[in-house]
Amino acid sequence: MKRIIHGEQVYGEEVDQQTRCGHYHSELDIIAIKFYCCGRWFPCFECHAVMADHAAKVWPQGKFDEPAVLCGACGHQLTVQRYLDCGSKCPKCEALFNPECAKHYHLYFG
């Protein structure tokens, strides 16, 4: 399934209007990640594993200044570094992100 969210195609299972998916759907699960390997937006690594025809690759540290995280609340695109430094809150609209996502950073960011 894919859904247009704030002008971006987000791929995943059961994706809602704020990027929640069938795997992660709490009130705070409102980001999508642009995967470095394919440049496509997914709500989570599990959606990528199910829908992509390739293995995921993490963002290298030398590319942390590129937009790679989409706020599902307002559509603001954060660079990897800005996302890592944001304290689980969108710097534009102040929507809260799930702080538990930090447990999965190694799956997205090198």
Protein Blocks (a to p, Z undefined) as FASTA:
>chain_A
ZZdeehiacddehiafkopafklccfklccccddfklopacfbfklmmmmpccdcddddf
klmmpcfbdcfknopacdfklmmmnoopafklopacdfklmmmmmmmmZZ
